[in-house]
């Protein structure tokens, strides 16, 4: 006889049923040298008004991405619960252990949360967080938004990400939510998407969802944060939680057609970038020069794009190692 599936080892000390604004923790118990008998707090903010849709908004899934959490905290201060039709659940530092150290992966287990879904209730700390989101929170939601940026390593052309799920209604809902966010660029996640992401968790739960990539560099850009705050308000209006907000009609849709179109470091050295995120490029065009600074006897080389495309992101690192991403190249969605 098999044992029943454990609900979760995480405990939420916020009453999600109560109306109004409530703040507390998702309590991650992981006994280690830093916190042997207590818990690692994951901040939770619940904003609930009249009966209506429930929307989950997460940030800090990677702990070195800050525009999203900043915009979420603005939202928590701005929203009047009495004017809400429904509920907004905010987790501005979803991977709180990583957020506390401004790192992409958790210092508790070295795992990237956005490559940990569906997670495991009996797994390590990152797996437990992923499991709680996928099995406990997402099923109670009518929409979800996961705010990312390029972190310290990369800069992305600001865009909304929508999954190309095989379910037509869900795919249409994802695209509609991406359009509502209001950025002029949508990145569609197709065959090259990683099914261990929060986007894929939402797809499995049948919940309309978008993610974002909002610049990057490891700081908080005020212009991008302003755009993010406005985009969140538009999405909440689109989902029927708050009043009307204008949407953008003209958008560009791109996808990763092939991982071979992107530019990667051929060795250890410095990438002397010739292009930036947001640019259109042609096959054969120079992406930049690569300098083997620590091996000055080696001549520098030109790195060229293998196909026509759009530079979705570029590295922010100066000194890079073999295999690191230098330029992420996408193509227009033509379907």
SVG drawing of the C-alpha trace seen along z (x, -y; Angstrom):
<svg xmlns="http://www.w3.org/2000/svg" viewBox="-18 -56 70 58">
<polyline fill="none" stroke="black" stroke-width="0.4" points="0.0,0.0 1.4,-3.4 1.4,-6.3 -0.7,-9.4 1.1,-12.3 2.4,-14.8 0.5,-18.1 3.7,-20.1 6.4,-20.6 6.0,-24.3 3.6,-26.2 1.8,-29.5 1.0,-31.7 -1.1,-34.1 -4.9,-33.4 -5.6,-33.5 -9.4,-33.4 -9.5,-36.6 -10.5,-39.9 -8.2,-42.9 -4.4,-43.1 -2.5,-40.4 1.3,-40.0 3.3,-37.0 5.6,-34.1 5.7,-30.9 7.8,-29.1 10.5,-26.9 12.0,-24.6 15.4,-23.4 17.8,-22.5 21.3,-23.7 24.2,-25.5 22.7,-28.9 19.2,-28.1 19.1,-24.6 15.8,-24.8 13.9,-27.8 12.6,-28.5 13.7,-30.5 11.0,-33.1 9.4,-33.6 7.4,-36.8 3.7,-36.7 1.3,-39.5 -2.4,-38.8 -4.7,-41.5 -8.4,-40.4 -11.6,-42.2 -15.0,-41.1 -15.4,-37.6 -13.6,-37.3 -10.6,-35.9 -7.4,-35.0 -4.1,-36.1 -0.6,-34.9 2.3,-37.3 5.8,-36.1 9.2,-37.8 12.7,-36.9 12.4,-33.4 16.0,-34.2 17.5,-36.1 19.5,-38.7 16.5,-40.1 15.0,-43.2 12.8,-45.3 9.9,-42.9 10.0,-42.7 10.3,-46.6 7.2,-46.9 5.3,-44.4 6.0,-46.3 4.7,-49.4 1.6,-47.5 1.1,-46.3 1.2,-49.9 -1.1,-51.2 -3.9,-48.7 -7.0,-49.4 -8.5,-46.0 -12.0,-47.6 -11.7,-48.3 -10.7,-44.7 -12.9,-42.1 -10.9,-39.0 -7.5,-38.4 -3.9,-39.2 -1.3,-37.0 2.2,-38.5 5.4,-36.6 8.1,-39.3 11.0,-37.1 9.9,-33.6 13.4,-32.2 14.1,-34.1 17.3,-32.3 18.7,-33.3 17.2,-36.8 19.0,-37.4 22.3,-36.8 21.5,-38.4 22.3,-35.1 20.6,-33.2 20.5,-29.9 19.7,-29.1 22.7,-29.1 20.9,-26.3 21.3,-23.7 22.8,-25.4 19.6,-24.8 17.9,-27.2 14.2,-27.4 13.1,-28.0 14.6,-24.6 13.1,-22.8 9.4,-22.3 7.3,-20.3 9.4,-19.9 9.1,-17.4 7.4,-17.8 10.1,-15.6 13.0,-17.1 15.6,-19.8 14.6,-23.4 14.2,-24.5 12.2,-21.4 9.9,-22.0 9.2,-25.6 8.5,-24.5 6.2,-21.7 4.2,-24.2 3.7,-26.6 2.7,-23.9 0.5,-21.7 -0.9,-24.2 -1.0,-27.7 -1.4,-27.5 -4.5,-25.3 -6.4,-28.0 -5.5,-30.7 -7.2,-32.1 -4.0,-33.8 -0.3,-34.0 2.6,-36.3 6.3,-35.5 8.5,-38.6 12.1,-38.0 15.0,-40.1 18.4,-39.2 19.9,-39.3 23.5,-40.2 24.6,-38.1 22.4,-39.4 20.3,-42.2 17.0,-41.4 15.0,-43.5 11.9,-43.9 9.3,-41.4 6.4,-39.2 6.7,-35.4 3.7,-33.3 3.8,-29.5 2.8,-27.9 0.7,-25.2 -1.1,-22.6 -4.4,-23.5 -5.8,-26.3 -7.9,-28.1 -5.0,-28.2 -2.5,-29.4 -5.0,-32.1 -5.4,-33.2 -1.6,-33.3 -1.2,-35.5 -4.0,-37.8 -2.4,-38.2 0.9,-38.9 -0.7,-41.6 -2.4,-43.1 1.0,-43.5 1.6,-46.2 5.2,-45.6 5.8,-45.9 7.6,-42.5 6.3,-39.0 8.5,-36.0 6.6,-32.8 7.9,-29.7 7.7,-26.8 9.6,-23.5 12.9,-25.0 11.2,-26.0 12.4,-24.2 9.5,-22.2 11.0,-22.6 10.0,-26.3 7.1,-28.0 5.5,-28.7 5.4,-25.0 4.0,-24.4 1.1,-26.8 0.6,-24.9 0.2,-21.6 -2.2,-23.3 -4.2,-24.8 -3.7,-28.4 -3.2,-31.3 0.2,-32.7 3.0,-35.0 6.5,-35.6 8.6,-38.6 12.2,-39.6 12.7,-43.1 16.2,-44.3 18.8,-43.2 22.2,-44.0 21.6,-43.3 20.1,-46.6 16.7,-48.5 16.2,-50.5 13.5,-53.1 12.1,-53.3 11.7,-49.5 10.2,-49.3 7.6,-52.0 6.7,-49.9 6.4,-46.8 4.1,-48.4 1.9,-49.7 1.9,-46.3 0.8,-44.5 -2.1,-46.9 -3.1,-46.3 -3.0,-42.5 -5.1,-42.8 -7.7,-44.8 -7.6,-42.3 -8.3,-39.5 -11.2,-41.4 -9.6,-42.1 -9.5,-45.9 -11.0,-48.5 -10.1,-49.1 -6.6,-49.8 -5.4,-50.5 -3.6,-47.8 -1.1,-48.0 -2.3,-47.0 0.9,-46.6 3.3,-43.9 6.1,-41.8 6.1,-38.1 9.4,-36.1 10.5,-32.6 13.7,-30.7 13.8,-28.7 17.1,-27.1 19.7,-27.2 22.3,-27.1 21.5,-30.6 22.7,-32.2 26.3,-33.2 28.4,-31.4 31.9,-32.0 34.5,-29.9 37.0,-30.1 38.0,-32.2 38.3,-35.8 36.5,-39.1 33.5,-39.6 33.9,-42.9 30.2,-43.3 29.1,-44.9 25.3,-44.4 22.8,-44.9 19.5,-43.4 16.6,-44.7 18.5,-44.8 17.7,-43.0 20.7,-41.2 21.6,-39.4 23.4,-36.1 27.1,-36.7 26.9,-40.0 29.6,-40.5 28.2,-40.0 31.5,-41.1 35.1,-40.4 36.5,-37.9 39.8,-38.7 41.9,-36.0 43.3,-38.5 45.1,-36.0 46.6,-34.4 47.8,-37.5 49.7,-35.3 46.3,-34.2 44.8,-36.5 41.3,-37.9 38.5,-36.5 35.2,-37.8 32.0,-36.0 29.2,-36.1 25.5,-35.4 24.6,-32.1 21.1,-33.3 18.9,-36.4 17.2,-37.2 16.5,-39.5 18.9,-39.8 16.7,-39.1 19.4,-39.3 23.2,-40.0 25.6,-39.1 26.5,-41.7 29.7,-39.9 33.1,-41.1 35.3,-38.1 33.5,-35.0 34.3,-31.2 33.9,-28.7 30.2,-27.9 28.7,-31.0 25.9,-32.7 26.9,-36.0 23.9,-36.8 20.5,-35.1 19.0,-35.2 15.3,-34.7 13.2,-34.8 9.8,-36.3 6.8,-34.0 5.2,-33.6 2.4,-31.2"/>
</svg>
